[in-house]
Amino acid sequence: MSEVISLFLTQVSLTNGIPFEIKIPNKLKEETLLKSERGDELHEVSDTKELFKELNNYLRNLII
């Protein structure tokens, strides 16, 4: 058992974190991914300039 713990701690040290992915379902994340897969609530822009303009406007409205 102590060898397993030693191996685990070695991997923590090498990876600077837990050496495996922790999967905890998040309801909002799941709903968002499902909407994306279905193509719901998508927004199209013509180019990156328009994209950043709309993102900036959106963020300003969140702050105000």
N, C-alpha and C positions, 0 to 999 in steps of 0.2 A: 504494500500500500504506500509506503513512504517513497518508493521509486516512482510511482504514478504521480504523486504530489510534486516530487522533484522535477519530473518531466514537464508537468503543467507549469510550474513556476519558471522553468527555463524558457518555455514558449512565451509566457507572459513577458519575460524580460526581452526576448528577441523581437517580439512583435509590438512591444510597448502597449499592450492591451490584452484583452481576452482573446485567445487564439482560435475562436470560432464565432460564427455569426449568431447573435441572439435574435430570435424571431418572436416578437410580441405583436400580435395583431392590433392594429389601431383602426377603430371603426371609421374615422374620417378618411384615413389613408385608403382603406378598402373601398369605401364608397367612391372616392375620387378616381381610383384606378379603374373601377367598373365603369364609371361615366366615360372615362377616356377611351376604354376599349370599345364602348358602344358608340362613341363619337358624339356624346351628349355635351352640351355647353362648351363647344369648341369656339374659338375666336380666331378669325383669319386676318392677317395683315399683308400688305403688298410688299413690304421690305423691312429691313432691320431698323431703319430710321423711324418708320411709323411704329414699329413694335416698341422701341425705347420711349418714344413720345407718349404712347398710350400707357406704358408701365409707369412712367414718371407721373402722369396725371393721376393714375390710380393710386399710387403711393402718397401723393400729396393729399388726396381726398381721405385717405386713411388717417393721416396725421391730424388733419383739421377737425 
